[in-house]
Amino acid sequence: MKRNVLLVSPRIPTTYWSYKYALPFVKKKALLPPLGLLTVAAMLPEEYELRLVDMNVAALQRQEVEWADMVFLSAMLVQKHSFEEVVALCRDCRTPVVAGGPYPTSSFDKIEGVDHFVLDEAECTLPEFLRDLEQGQAAPIYRAEGKPPLSLTPLPRFDLVDVTLYESMPLQFSRGCPFGCEFCDIIEMFGRKPRTKDPEQFLAEVDHLYNTGFRGSLFIVDDNFVGNKNKVKELLPHLASWQRAHRYPFTLSTEASITLAQDQELLDLMVGAGFTMVFIGIETPDAKTLAMTHKTQNLREDVLESVIRIQKRGIEVSGGFIVGFDGESGDIFERQRVFIQKAGISTAMVGLLIALPNTQLYRRLSEEGRILTESRGNNTHDLELNFIPQMPKQELLRGYKWLLNEVYAPRKYFQRSLTLIKRFAEGKQERVVTAQAAAAQAAAAGGIDPDRITRAVRLRDAVALLRSLFRQGFSSYGYHYLRYLIRVLAVDASLFPQAVTLAVRGHHFIRITREIMRADAFRSMIQETLAILRREIEFLTNTQMKIHRRDLEARIRPILLSVRRAYRGLSRGVQTIVGDAFLDFERRCQHLLQHTRPSYG
């Protein structure tokens, strides 16, 4: 049966991860398209008419929902608010909703308004749902007991998106992770035994992406790319050969465990294939905390030495860091700052610990009676905790805000970026042997040696540099920015394009940090204002026999107007962060006025 199906990816809020303020430098709308929905689209019957709306590049229009016979909706926890808005619109249009992905899978029992939940991995549950749908007996919930082989995964439907709107494009090689970190939900969703695609299948996907015309950053979205090292080592020589044959159209990045640094052969293979960045969950420099949270893979070798080893191979390390673990003392914030600075990790994603649903951490804290609420998935902007920490909450939040301000102070950020550039330069000599081997292999294959290719100064790079010089050079941190670029030229001019990329990324981080602090100050202000309003109303109703509402409103209205003016004076980015808090403030104010003791006429 022919059906009109609209696939929708909800908005991702502006966070450190969104790179919202860096994307305009390269004229892009969003970081990545929704790979999950593009893969699901490829599993739908050929007779279905498909459209995809990524709300991170375009607004969802009512007529699009009305066109659809059903809406397929997938989201991560951080997209919860936008997910709920889409569901409400679908209900208003009376369009059935089919939901799946990480957020629905972990929280389907708490989500309202969805007609059908197709949970876990779509390779297992979607065919069953489609069969029942065609027979007119689709059930409310579909779950999978096992984990499907990735050989069942089809080529993503990249034709449903405009690839020119995205800074990077995603592909997946594996699912699952062999480690058992207490706070991680990946092992709960995808299991402890990594499943992979074979080289032929993955390279077919790379070819498929290449044929779209996209060139640039390819992000392999695996949560631990090196979870099965044997399979990765089997893939990488094929990927390197493909890159050579196609003149290196993609720069590769991924996520991995720190164990990558302890395998020299694996590092060399990744360099040869064209990897330039890897995200690693470092979490904390405290060994006791790592042991307590079962992140023992970070205890096998000194983490700082591991990071430096990867950097000297020419691969940037982006790091994840967390504060709020049990047993942490007040010095953890300074220890985190020192480690991040020494490590030269320019992209340091520092967040508050959150207890995600269906994790070991969540179950333990539930048993201890310490869960307060469900997390919204944003551990950098909310400045709230969904559990009772061992460290006093206010001390933890003060320390976290101090750490963010330190890490993303412009001078500190550009110092770290320069440290990274210096390690790239230092590692050049160490890469000579690998380069010679790659050259011999490339010559034998009739290809091109990657170490003999100087990165082409494309028009996009030149435009990004000009925008960077104009916007950052004349910014409040322009001195630190220009000093950094000059010092990079003195270290190694050939690394200047990478240095500009780090600088542009820094613009996003610096601006986001300032917005977080302004948002936090605004939230504190409206909390204090509510307290003032309560005291004002209490004073008036206790000291006067008869109060007219107009007199009460006349006393309170200037306070409300002052808050509204303050809100309108915030930047759009800060308004986005505090919008819910401001609306809640308005509702509370109306509630106070309407429920004041009736001692007036």
C-alpha positions as CSV (number, residue, x, y, z in Angstrom):
1,M,0.0,0.0,0.0
2,K,1.3,3.4,-0.9
3,R,1.8,5.8,2.1
4,N,3.1,9.3,2.6
5,V,5.7,9.1,5.3
6,L,7.4,12.1,6.9
7,L,10.6,11.5,8.8
8,V,11.4,14.2,11.3
9,S,14.6,14.8,13.3
10,P,13.8,17.2,16.2
11,R,15.9,20.3,17.0
12,I,19.1,19.8,19.0
13,P,19.5,22.7,21.5
14,T,22.5,25.0,21.3
15,T,25.3,23.3,23.3
16,Y,29.0,22.8,23.1
17,W,28.3,19.8,20.9
18,S,26.2,21.7,18.4
19,Y,29.0,24.0,17.0
20,K,26.2,26.5,16.2
21,Y,28.5,29.6,16.3
22,A,31.3,27.9,14.3
23,L,29.1,26.6,11.4
24,P,28.5,30.1,9.8
25,F,32.2,30.4,9.2
26,V,31.9,27.6,6.7
27,K,28.4,28.5,5.6
28,K,26.8,25.3,7.0
29,K,23.4,24.9,8.7
30,A,24.1,21.9,11.0
31,L,26.9,19.5,12.0
32,L,25.5,16.2,10.9
33,P,22.3,14.8,9.3
34,P,20.3,12.2,11.2
35,L,21.9,8.9,10.2
36,G,19.4,6.8,12.1
37,L,16.4,8.2,10.1
38,L,18.3,8.0,6.8
39,T,18.9,4.3,7.5
40,V,15.3,3.7,8.6
41,A,14.1,5.4,5.4
42,A,16.1,2.8,3.4
43,M,14.2,0.0,5.2
44,L,10.8,1.3,4.2
45,P,8.8,-0.1,1.2
46,E,9.7,1.3,-2.2
47,E,6.1,2.3,-2.8
48,Y,6.2,4.7,0.2
49,E,6.5,8.4,-0.7
50,L,9.2,9.7,1.7
51,R,10.2,13.2,2.9
52,L,12.6,14.1,5.6
53,V,12.7,17.2,7.7
54,D,15.8,17.9,9.8
55,M,14.6,20.7,12.2
56,N,18.2,21.7,12.7
57,V,18.4,23.0,9.1
58,A,14.7,23.9,8.4
59,A,11.5,24.5,10.4
60,L,8.8,21.8,10.4
61,Q,5.7,23.2,8.6
62,R,2.2,22.2,9.5
63,Q,1.3,21.4,5.9
64,E,4.1,18.8,5.8
65,V,2.6,17.0,8.8
66,E,-0.9,17.2,7.2
67,W,0.5,15.8,4.0
68,A,1.8,12.7,5.8
69,D,-0.1,9.5,6.5
70,M,2.3,9.0,9.4
71,V,5.3,10.7,10.9
72,F,8.4,8.7,11.9
73,L,10.2,10.5,14.7
74,S,13.6,9.7,16.2
75,A,15.4,11.5,19.0
76,M,18.1,11.5,21.6
77,L,17.3,12.5,25.1
78,V,18.7,16.0,24.5
79,Q,16.0,16.5,21.8
80,K,13.2,15.8,24.3
81,H,11.6,19.2,24.3
82,S,11.5,19.5,20.5
83,F,10.3,15.9,20.3
84,E,7.3,16.8,22.5
85,E,6.5,19.8,20.3
86,V,6.5,17.7,17.1
87,V,4.2,15.1,18.8
88,A,1.8,17.8,19.9
89,L,1.7,19.2,16.3
90,C,1.0,15.7,14.9
91,R,-1.8,15.2,17.4
92,D,-3.3,18.5,16.4
93,C,-3.1,17.4,12.8
94,R,-4.4,13.9,13.6
95,T,-1.3,12.4,12.0
96,P,-0.2,9.1,13.6
97,V,3.3,9.1,15.2
98,V,5.8,6.3,15.0
99,A,8.7,6.9,17.4
100,G,12.1,5.2,17.9
101,G,15.7,6.0,18.6
102,P,17.6,6.4,21.9
103,Y,15.2,8.6,23.8
104,P,12.0,6.6,23.1
105,T,13.8,3.4,23.7
106,S,15.0,4.5,27.2
107,S,11.8,6.4,28.2
108,F,8.8,5.1,26.1
109,D,6.8,4.4,29.3
110,K,7.0,8.1,30.1
111,I,6.2,9.5,26.7
112,E,2.6,10.5,25.7
113,G,1.0,11.0,22.3
114,V,2.9,8.4,20.3
115,D,0.8,5.8,18.5
116,H,3.5,3.2,17.8
117,F,6.9,2.7,19.5
118,V,9.4,0.9,17.3
119,L,12.3,0.5,19.8
120,D,15.8,-0.9,20.1
121,E,17.5,-1.5,16.7
122,A,15.3,-1.0,13.7
123,E,16.8,-4.0,11.8
124,C,14.9,-6.2,14.3
125,T,11.7,-4.3,15.1
126,L,10.8,-2.3,12.0
127,P,10.1,-5.2,9.7
128,E,7.7,-6.6,12.2
129,F,5.9,-3.3,12.6
130,L,5.6,-2.8,8.8
131,R,4.1,-6.3,8.4
132,D,1.5,-5.6,11.1
133,L,0.8,-2.2,9.6
134,E,0.0,-3.6,6.2
135,Q,-2.3,-6.1,7.9
136,G,-4.1,-3.3,9.8
137,Q,-3.0,-4.5,13.2
138,A,0.0,-2.5,14.2
139,A,0.7,-2.8,18.0
140,P,1.6,0.1,20.3
141,I,5.1,-1.2,21.2
142,Y,7.7,-3.3,19.4
143,R,10.8,-4.5,21.2
144,A,13.7,-6.8,20.2
145,E,15.2,-9.5,22.3
146,G,18.5,-9.9,20.5
147,K,21.0,-7.7,18.7
148,P,20.9,-7.8,14.8
149,P,24.0,-8.4,12.6
150,L,25.0,-5.2,10.9
151,S,24.9,-7.0,7.6
152,L,21.2,-6.3,7.7
153,T,21.8,-2.5,7.6
154,P,21.1,-0.9,4.2
155,L,22.8,2.0,2.6
156,P,21.5,5.3,4.1
157,R,19.1,7.4,2.0
158,F,21.4,10.4,1.6
159,D,19.2,11.5,-1.3
160,L,16.6,12.7,1.3
161,V,18.9,15.5,2.6
162,D,20.9,18.3,1.0
163,V,24.4,17.2,1.9
164,T,25.7,20.7,1.2
165,L,24.0,22.0,4.3
166,Y,26.1,19.9,6.7
167,E,29.7,20.3,7.9
168,S,30.2,16.6,8.3
169,M,28.6,13.4,7.0
170,P,28.1,10.3,9.2
171,L,28.6,6.6,8.6
172,Q,28.6,3.7,11.1
173,F,31.0,0.7,11.2
174,S,30.2,-0.9,14.5
175,R,27.7,-0.9,17.5
176,G,28.5,-1.9,21.1
177,C,31.4,-1.5,23.4
178,P,33.4,-4.1,25.4
179,F,33.7,-1.9,28.5
180,G,31.3,-1.5,31.4
181,C,31.4,2.2,32.5
182,E,28.7,2.7,35.2
183,F,27.3,5.9,33.8
184,C,27.1,4.9,30.1
185,D,23.9,3.9,28.3
186,I,25.6,2.6,25.1
187,I,26.3,-0.8,26.6
188,E,22.7,-1.0,27.7
189,M,21.3,-0.2,24.2
190,F,23.9,-2.0,22.0
191,G,25.5,-4.6,24.2
192,R,29.0,-5.4,25.4
193,K,30.0,-7.4,22.3
194,P,30.9,-5.0,19.4
195,R,29.2,-5.9,16.1
196,T,30.8,-4.7,12.9
197,K,30.2,-4.5,9.2
198,D,32.7,-6.3,6.9
199,P,35.1,-4.1,4.8
200,E,33.1,-4.6,1.6
201,Q,29.8,-3.4,3.2
202,F,31.4,-0.3,4.8
203,L,33.3,0.7,1.7
204,A,30.1,0.4,-0.3
205,E,28.7,3.0,2.1
206,V,31.8,5.2,1.6
207,D,31.3,4.9,-2.2
208,H,27.6,5.8,-1.7
209,L,28.5,8.9,0.2
210,Y,31.2,9.8,-2.4
211,N,28.7,9.6,-5.2
212,T,26.5,12.3,-3.5
213,G,29.3,14.8,-4.3
214,F,30.1,15.5,-0.7
215,R,33.7,16.1,0.1
216,G,35.2,16.9,3.5
217,S,34.7,15.6,7.0
218,L,33.4,12.0,7.4
219,F,32.5,11.2,11.0
220,I,32.3,7.4,11.8
221,V,29.7,7.6,14.5
222,D,30.6,4.4,16.4
223,D,30.6,4.9,20.2
224,N,33.9,3.0,20.3
225,F,35.4,2.5,16.9
226,V,38.2,0.3,18.2
227,G,36.0,-1.9,20.4
228,N,36.9,-4.8,18.2
229,K,40.5,-4.1,17.2
230,N,40.9,-7.1,15.0
231,K,37.9,-6.1,12.8
232,V,39.1,-2.5,12.7
233,K,42.6,-3.6,11.6
234,E,41.0,-5.7,8.9
235,L,39.0,-2.6,7.6
236,L,41.7,0.1,7.7
237,P,44.0,-1.1,4.9
238,H,41.0,-1.3,2.6
239,L,39.9,2.2,3.7
240,A,43.4,3.6,3.2
241,S,43.5,2.1,-0.3
242,W,40.1,3.6,-1.2
243,Q,41.3,7.0,0.1
244,R,44.4,6.9,-2.1
245,A,42.5,5.8,-5.1
246,H,40.1,8.7,-4.7
247,R,42.7,11.3,-3.8
248,Y,41.7,11.5,-0.2
249,P,38.2,13.2,-0.5
250,F,37.4,12.6,3.2
251,T,39.1,13.6,6.5
252,L,38.1,11.0,9.0
253,S,37.1,11.3,12.7
254,T,35.4,9.0,15.2
255,E,35.0,8.1,18.9
256,A,37.3,5.6,20.6
257,S,38.6,4.4,23.9
258,I,42.0,5.5,25.2
259,T,43.3,1.9,24.5
260,L,43.9,3.2,21.0
261,A,47.1,4.7,22.2
262,Q,48.4,1.4,23.4
263,D,48.4,-0.2,19.9
264,Q,51.0,1.3,17.7
265,E,49.9,-0.8,14.7
266,L,46.3,0.4,15.0
267,L,47.5,4.1,15.3
268,D,49.6,3.8,12.2
269,L,46.7,2.2,10.3
270,M,44.4,5.0,11.3
271,V,46.9,7.7,10.2
272,G,47.3,5.9,6.9
273,A,43.5,5.9,6.4
274,G,43.2,9.6,6.9
275,F,42.0,10.0,10.5
276,T,42.6,13.5,11.9
277,M,40.4,13.5,15.1
278,V,39.2,11.1,17.7
279,F,36.9,11.7,20.7
280,I,37.9,9.9,23.9
281,G,36.0,9.7,27.1
282,I,38.7,10.7,29.6
283,E,36.2,11.7,32.3
284,T,38.5,12.5,35.2
285,P,42.2,12.4,36.2
286,D,41.3,10.7,39.5
287,A,42.2,7.0,39.5
288,K,39.9,6.1,42.4
289,T,36.9,7.6,40.6
290,L,37.8,5.7,37.4
291,A,37.9,2.5,39.4
292,M,34.7,3.2,41.2
293,T,32.9,3.9,37.9
294,H,34.3,0.7,36.3
295,K,36.2,2.8,33.7
296,T,39.3,0.6,34.2
297,Q,40.5,0.9,30.6
298,N,41.7,4.4,31.5
299,L,43.9,2.9,34.3
300,R,46.1,0.7,32.1
301,E,48.5,3.4,31.2
302,D,49.1,7.1,32.1
303,V,46.3,8.9,30.3
304,L,48.3,12.1,29.7
305,E,51.0,10.1,28.0
306,S,48.4,8.2,25.9
307,V,46.9,11.5,24.7
308,I,50.3,12.9,23.7
309,R,51.1,9.7,21.8
310,I,48.0,10.0,19.7
311,Q,48.5,13.8,19.1
312,K,52.1,13.2,17.9
313,R,50.7,10.8,15.3
314,G,48.8,13.8,13.8
315,I,45.4,12.9,15.3
316,E,43.7,15.5,17.5
317,V,42.2,14.2,20.7
318,S,38.8,15.7,21.7
319,G,38.1,14.8,25.3
320,G,35.0,14.2,27.4
321,F,35.2,15.2,31.1
322,I,32.7,14.8,33.9
323,V,32.4,16.3,37.4
324,G,30.0,15.2,40.1
325,F,31.1,11.6,40.8
326,D,30.8,10.2,44.2
327,G,33.9,10.6,46.4
328,E,35.2,13.7,44.6
329,S,36.8,16.4,46.8
330,G,36.8,20.1,46.2
331,D,40.2,20.0,44.4
332,I,38.8,18.0,41.5
333,F,38.0,21.2,39.5
334,E,41.6,22.4,39.6
335,R,42.9,18.9,38.8
336,Q,40.6,18.8,35.8
337,R,41.8,22.2,34.6
338,V,45.4,21.3,35.0
339,F,45.0,18.0,33.1
340,I,43.1,19.6,30.2
341,Q,45.7,22.3,29.9
342,K,48.7,20.0,30.0
343,A,47.1,17.6,27.6
344,G,46.5,20.3,24.9
345,I,43.0,19.1,24.5
346,S,41.4,22.2,22.8
347,T,38.0,20.6,22.5
348,A,37.3,19.6,26.1
349,M,33.6,18.7,26.6
350,V,33.2,19.2,30.3
351,G,29.8,18.3,31.8
352,L,28.0,17.6,35.0
353,L,27.4,13.9,35.8
354,I,23.8,12.9,34.9
355,A,22.1,9.6,35.7
356,L,20.8,8.4,32.4
357,P,17.9,5.9,32.3
358,N,18.6,2.2,32.3
359,T,22.3,2.6,33.3
360,Q,24.1,1.0,36.2
361,L,24.5,4.4,37.8
362,Y,20.8,5.1,37.6
363,R,19.9,1.8,39.1
364,R,22.4,2.2,42.0
365,L,21.3,5.8,42.8
366,S,17.6,4.6,42.6
367,E,18.4,1.9,45.2
368,E,20.1,4.6,47.4
369,G,17.0,6.9,47.1
370,R,19.1,9.6,45.4
371,I,17.3,10.1,42.0
372,L,15.4,13.4,41.9
373,T,14.0,13.5,38.4
374,E,14.5,12.3,34.9
375,S,17.4,13.9,33.0
376,R,16.9,16.2,30.0
377,G,20.1,14.9,28.5
378,N,21.9,18.3,28.6
379,N,24.7,18.1,31.1
380,T,26.4,21.4,30.2
381,H,23.6,24.0,30.1
382,D,21.0,23.1,32.7
383,L,23.4,23.6,35.6
384,E,21.1,21.2,37.4
385,L,21.4,17.6,38.6
386,N,18.9,14.8,38.4
387,F,20.3,13.1,41.5
388,I,21.6,14.0,45.0
389,P,25.4,14.3,44.8
390,Q,27.8,13.5,47.6
391,M,29.5,16.9,47.2
392,P,27.2,19.7,48.4
393,K,25.2,20.8,45.4
394,Q,26.1,24.4,45.5
395,E,29.8,23.6,45.9
396,L,29.6,21.3,42.9
397,L,27.8,23.9,40.7
398,R,30.2,26.7,41.7
399,G,33.2,24.5,40.9
400,Y,31.7,23.5,37.6
401,K,31.0,27.1,36.5
402,W,34.6,28.0,37.6
403,L,36.0,25.2,35.5
404,L,34.1,26.1,32.4
405,N,35.2,29.7,32.7
406,E,38.8,28.6,33.1
407,V,38.9,26.0,30.3
408,Y,37.2,28.4,27.8
409,A,38.9,31.6,28.8
410,P,40.3,32.8,25.4
411,R,43.9,32.9,26.6
412,K,43.7,29.3,28.0
413,Y,41.9,28.0,24.9
414,F,44.5,29.3,22.5
415,Q,47.3,28.1,24.7
416,R,46.0,24.6,24.5
417,S,45.5,24.9,20.7
418,L,49.1,26.0,20.3
419,T,50.2,23.0,22.5
420,L,48.4,20.7,20.1
421,I,49.9,22.3,17.0
422,K,53.4,22.0,18.6
423,R,52.7,18.3,19.2
424,F,51.6,17.8,15.6
425,A,54.9,19.5,14.5
426,E,57.0,17.4,17.0
427,G,55.4,14.2,15.7
428,K,56.4,14.8,12.1
429,Q,59.8,13.3,12.6
430,E,58.3,10.3,14.3
431,R,56.0,9.8,11.3
432,V,58.8,9.6,8.8
433,V,59.0,5.8,8.9
434,T,55.3,5.4,8.5
435,A,55.3,8.0,5.7
436,Q,58.0,6.1,3.8
437,A,56.1,2.9,4.1
438,A,52.9,4.6,2.9
439,A,54.8,6.1,0.0
440,A,56.0,2.7,-1.0
441,Q,52.6,1.1,-0.7
442,A,51.0,4.0,-2.6
443,A,53.6,3.8,-5.4
444,A,53.0,0.1,-5.7
445,A,49.3,0.7,-6.0
446,G,49.6,3.6,-8.4
447,G,48.1,5.9,-5.8
448,I,49.2,9.0,-3.9
449,D,51.2,9.2,-0.7
450,P,49.2,11.1,1.9
451,D,52.2,12.6,3.6
452,R,53.2,14.2,0.2
453,I,49.9,15.9,-0.2
454,T,49.9,19.3,1.3
455,R,46.3,20.1,2.2
456,A,44.8,22.1,-0.6
457,V,43.8,25.6,0.2
458,R,40.2,25.3,-1.0
459,L,38.0,28.2,-1.6
460,R,35.9,27.2,1.5
461,D,39.1,27.3,3.7
462,A,40.1,30.7,2.3
463,V,36.6,32.1,3.0
464,A,36.6,30.6,6.5
465,L,40.0,32.2,7.2
466,L,38.8,35.6,6.0
467,R,35.6,35.4,8.2
468,S,37.7,34.2,11.1
469,L,40.2,37.1,10.8
470,F,37.4,39.7,10.5
471,R,35.1,38.3,13.3
472,Q,37.7,37.0,15.7
473,G,40.5,39.4,15.0
474,F,38.2,42.3,16.1
475,S,36.5,40.5,18.9
476,S,37.0,41.0,22.6
477,Y,39.6,38.2,22.6
478,G,41.3,39.4,19.3
479,Y,44.7,39.9,20.9
480,H,44.9,36.2,22.1
481,Y,43.6,35.0,18.7
482,L,46.1,37.0,16.6
483,R,49.0,36.1,18.9
484,Y,48.1,32.4,18.6
485,L,48.0,32.5,14.7
486,I,51.4,34.3,14.6
487,R,53.0,31.8,16.9
488,V,51.6,28.9,14.8
489,L,53.3,30.4,11.7
490,A,56.5,30.4,13.7
491,V,56.1,26.7,14.7
492,D,55.0,25.2,11.3
493,A,53.3,27.2,8.6
494,S,52.0,24.0,7.0
495,L,49.8,23.5,10.0
496,F,48.1,26.9,9.6
497,P,44.8,25.4,8.1
498,Q,44.4,23.2,11.2
499,A,45.2,26.1,13.4
500,V,42.4,28.2,11.8
501,T,40.0,25.3,12.3
502,L,40.8,25.2,16.0
503,A,40.4,29.0,16.2
504,V,36.9,28.9,14.6
505,R,35.9,26.1,16.9
506,G,37.1,28.2,19.8
507,H,34.8,31.0,18.8
508,H,31.8,28.7,19.4
509,F,33.2,27.4,22.7
510,I,34.0,30.9,24.0
511,R,30.6,32.3,23.1
512,I,28.7,29.3,24.5
513,T,30.5,29.6,27.8
514,R,29.6,33.2,28.1
515,E,26.0,32.5,27.3
516,I,25.9,29.7,29.9
517,M,27.1,32.2,32.6
518,R,24.7,34.9,31.5
519,A,21.8,32.4,31.5
520,D,22.8,31.2,35.0
521,A,22.9,34.8,36.2
522,F,19.4,35.4,34.7
523,R,18.0,32.3,36.3
524,S,19.4,33.5,39.7
525,M,17.9,36.9,39.1
526,I,14.3,35.6,38.4
527,Q,14.5,33.3,41.4
528,E,15.4,36.3,43.6
529,T,12.7,38.3,42.0
530,L,10.1,35.7,42.8
531,A,11.2,35.7,46.4
532,I,10.9,39.6,46.4
533,L,7.3,39.3,44.9
534,R,6.3,36.8,47.6
535,R,7.6,39.1,50.4
536,E,5.9,42.1,48.8
537,I,2.5,40.4,48.6
538,E,2.8,39.0,52.1
539,F,3.7,42.5,53.4
540,L,0.8,44.2,51.7
541,T,-1.8,41.6,52.7
542,N,-0.6,41.6,56.3
543,T,-0.4,45.4,56.8
544,Q,-3.4,46.7,55.1
545,M,-7.1,45.9,55.9
546,K,-8.2,46.4,52.3
547,I,-6.2,46.3,49.1
548,H,-7.5,46.8,45.6
549,R,-6.0,44.5,43.0
550,R,-5.1,47.5,40.9
551,D,-3.0,48.8,43.8
552,L,-1.3,45.5,44.2
553,E,-0.6,45.2,40.5
554,A,0.7,48.8,40.5
555,R,3.3,47.8,43.1
556,I,4.3,44.5,41.4
557,R,4.1,45.5,37.7
558,P,7.4,47.5,37.6
559,I,9.2,44.4,39.0
560,L,7.7,42.2,36.3
561,L,8.5,44.8,33.5
562,S,12.0,45.0,34.7
563,V,12.5,41.2,34.4
564,R,10.8,41.3,30.9
565,R,13.2,44.0,29.8
566,A,16.1,42.0,31.1
567,Y,14.9,39.0,29.1
568,R,14.5,41.0,25.9
569,G,18.0,42.4,26.4
570,L,19.5,38.9,26.3
571,S,21.1,37.6,23.1
572,R,19.0,35.1,21.2
573,G,21.3,32.3,22.3
574,V,20.8,33.1,26.0
575,Q,17.1,33.5,25.4
576,T,17.0,30.0,24.0
577,I,18.7,28.6,27.1
578,V,16.5,30.4,29.6
579,G,13.2,30.4,27.6
580,D,11.6,27.7,29.7
581,A,12.7,29.3,32.9
582,F,11.3,32.7,31.9
583,L,7.9,31.2,30.9
584,D,7.8,29.4,34.2
585,F,8.6,32.7,36.0
586,E,5.7,34.4,34.1
587,R,3.3,31.6,35.1
588,R,4.4,31.7,38.8
589,C,3.9,35.5,38.8
590,Q,0.3,35.1,37.6
591,H,-0.3,32.4,40.1
592,L,0.9,34.6,42.9
593,L,-1.4,37.4,41.8
594,Q,-4.4,35.2,41.3
595,H,-4.0,33.2,44.6
596,T,-3.1,36.1,46.9
597,R,-5.2,36.0,50.1
598,P,-8.5,37.8,49.3
599,S,-8.2,40.7,51.7
600,Y,-8.7,43.3,49.1
601,G,-11.7,44.6,47.1
